[in-house]
Amino acid sequence: TLEIHFLSNIRNNQSMTKRFKPQYLPYNDTAHAVVETLAAKLSLTLNAATGAKHKAILASFLYCVQEAGVGAFLNWSGGTTSQDTTGFSFFPAAGAATIKSVRAKLVAAGYITNHDDLPSGLAEWSNKEAKKLMGIEQAERIKQANTYRINEMPLFDGPCLASAQFVDAQRPYVMVNQPEEYTDKFERKAANRKAPKLSYSEVYKGKQGRQASAAAKPVKEMNAYWAKHPLVLPATNTDKAKHFACATRIFHNGSLISGGRWYGGWTNLKSHKRLYMRIDDEPICEIDLNASQPTLFSSLLGIRMNVGGDTWTDVYSSVVERLDAHEEPRLLRMMVKQVLVEMLGSGNYKRTGPANTDAPRKPLDFDDVQLFFDTDYSRGMYLQIQREALDVFPALEKLNIKYHNTTGFLSYHESEILTLTLLKLKTLGVVAYGVHDCVVVKQQDKDIAVETYREIIRNYVIKHQREHKHPYLNIKVSLTIEQSGLDKVKLSGCYI
């Protein structure tokens, strides 16, 4: 009974845990003041290079306190990639040794307490003593090392911390996932596990070190620019405002020429939320490449899409029109998109059925609806869509699991196009953020962003065709402009 009670307490604590990452900086005057107050109480300098590290660590700690609250727990790893998916060496203004030193000062001053040193609730034993005396093994599922409780402190009770604003500005520049097969990746995602990463030395000091430094350079450049023009999700009645000014390029399969998409705090937001974001307190718009994956894949290989002519706005509809099905049109389009995404993602144009027929665990809206089921009709529908998609996009027959697929080949070129677009717009004085195949700019800059995005794609595609001796195909891509409160504007694409 004692053991059950003890393990129950551990599981309850786990549900209240927030992960510490040294990626935030103070944004408003109140946040700067709170960081300065905490630094003074811990006798930490905020000057020079060491001070910059302290500022990022303390700001990130205070952000966690603000988000989790007193009494919650911080999952604060030791800082190596073996202990975490992202080692602290990757963060621009941190470092494992400095972080451990600051954490020790927070413990000594009573701001946080190691979970092992807390009372277990069993006699006078601490958690560490209770586990030892009861012979409970330190299995990973119950291990609480490097977990710290946030304690009540005067600094946390006043109005200053509540009104402090922090900016997400110190993410790693480049991360590289370890190699994994498509099936392993699918199972990992289904289990909601993060992709295992290469260590800092494997990324920056190994044979790919020069490539990693080259990939990090534009990220550093954009982060410095974004610091002056953060992307802001305004506050609501229930949520504080969020400020974003940095991103990480994440590559796949242990390679710097596989993947490489830009990920920031805004990229995981639902699209309807992103439309409320602002840059320099100006409303934004999103410029999306329509049907980006089949369009870009076909274009890079110089193979025309059979879309009923030289002009189009929605290439998915070219597949929908060929189907003999009695489904709601929007649902049918979503089914077509899923089939194409799975073909491209797996590098297999002869799939025998959907990757998954399970219902979404927590459907949030129409886009989360279950599309395919474990039935003969559903499998037949999947295969019919696949056949028609091959007619519309003959380039799909070039897919292969080793190279020509979304995870490596296509996402790499997509991210390179985005990188060139962000940098070009910066030279034109336009602040732009990216969401994979989408460019986010102020509404007043949408025309120049559309022209620039199309020009970058066109030139990139032609260069790739020439370098790889593919057929010449000059394309003006179809785009969608979306902004809050207005209908979407679709711009037609064409072959020139």
HUWO-V899989 format. One record per pair of residues at least 12 apart in sequence whose ideal C-beta (glycine too) atoms are under 6 Angstrom apart, sorted by the first residue. I is the first residue (numbers start at 0). J is the second residue. If there is no record, write none. Layout:
I_J + I_J
This chain:
1_121 + 2_133 + 5_129 + 9_141 + 12_72 + 15_71 + 15_72 + 16_72 + 16_74 + 17_63 + 17_67 + 17_73 + 18_74 + 19_63 + 19_73 + 19_75 + 21_55 + 21_56 + 21_59 + 21_90 + 21_93 + 22_169 + 22_170 + 23_58 + 23_59 + 23_62 + 23_165 + 24_58 + 24_166 + 24_168 + 25_58 + 26_164 + 26_165 + 26_166 + 26_242 + 27_164 + 29_159 + 29_162 + 29_163 + 30_163 + 30_164 + 30_165 + 33_61 + 33_159 + 33_160 + 33_163 + 34_57 + 34_58 + 37_57 + 38_57 + 41_104 + 51_92 + 52_92 + 52_93 + 52_97 + 55_92 + 55_93 + 55_169 + 56_98 + 56_101 + 58_165 + 62_165 + 64_149 + 64_155 + 69_149 + 69_151 + 69_155 + 71_149 + 72_146 + 72_148 + 73_147 + 74_146 + 75_145 + 75_147 + 76_145 + 78_95 + 78_98 + 80_196 + 80_198 + 84_193 + 84_196 + 86_199 + 88_199 + 89_171 + 89_199 + 90_169 + 90_171 + 91_169 + 92_169 + 109_150 + 110_152 + 111_147 + 111_149 + 112_148 + 112_150 + 113_147 + 114_126 + 114_143 + 114_146 + 115_127 + 166_229 + 166_242 + 166_244 + 167_243 + 167_264 + 168_226 + 168_244 + 168_245 + 170_245 + 170_247 + 171_247 + 172_215 + 172_218 + 173_211 + 173_214 + 173_215 + 173_248 + 174_196 + 174_247 + 174_249 + 175_197 + 175_202 + 175_250 + 176_194 + 176_251 + 177_195 + 177_197 + 177_253 + 178_252 + 178_253 + 181_345 + 185_354 + 207_255 + 210_255 + 214_248 + 214_255 + 217_418 + 217_422 + 218_248 + 221_421 + 222_245 + 224_425 + 225_244 + 226_244 + 228_278 + 228_279 + 228_430 + 229_242 + 229_244 + 230_243 + 230_265 + 230_276 + 230_278 + 230_432 + 231_277 + 232_276 + 243_263 + 243_264 + 243_265 + 246_261 + 246_262 + 246_263 + 247_262 + 248_261 + 249_262 + 251_406 + 251_407 + 252_407 + 256_411 + 257_407 + 257_411 + 258_410 + 258_411 + 259_411 + 259_414 + 260_410 + 260_414 + 260_435 + 261_433 + 266_434 + 274_483 + 275_483 + 278_430 + 278_441 + 281_441 + 282_442 + 283_439 + 283_441 + 284_442 + 284_445 + 284_480 + 284_482 + 285_437 + 285_439 + 285_481 + 286_438 + 286_448 + 286_449 + 286_478 + 286_480 + 287_437 + 287_479 + 288_436 + 288_476 + 289_477 + 289_479 + 290_314 + 290_315 + 291_436 + 292_343 + 293_339 + 293_392 + 296_394 + 296_409 + 297_392 + 297_394 + 298_460 + 298_474 + 299_460 + 299_463 + 300_394 + 300_397 + 300_469 + 301_464 + 301_469 + 301_470 + 301_472 + 302_393 + 302_394 + 304_392 + 305_391 + 309_493 + 309_494 + 310_491 + 310_493 + 311_477 + 311_492 + 312_477 + 312_489 + 312_491 + 315_332 + 315_335 + 315_336 + 317_391 + 318_335 + 318_387 + 318_388 + 318_391 + 319_331 + 319_332 + 319_335 + 321_387 + 334_370 + 335_384 + 337_370 + 338_384 + 338_385 + 339_388 + 341_354 + 343_405 + 344_405 + 346_398 + 346_399 + 346_400 + 346_404 + 348_395 + 348_396 + 348_398 + 352_378 + 352_381 + 353_371 + 353_381 + 356_371 + 356_372 + 356_373 + 413_436 + 416_455 + 416_456 + 416_459 + 417_433 + 419_455 + 420_438 + 420_452 + 420_455 + 421_433 + 423_451 + 424_451 + 429_444 + 438_452 + 442_482 + 445_480 + 453_476 + 456_476 + 473_495 + 474_494 + 475_492 + 475_493 + 475_495 + 476_492 + 477_491 + 477_492 + 478_490
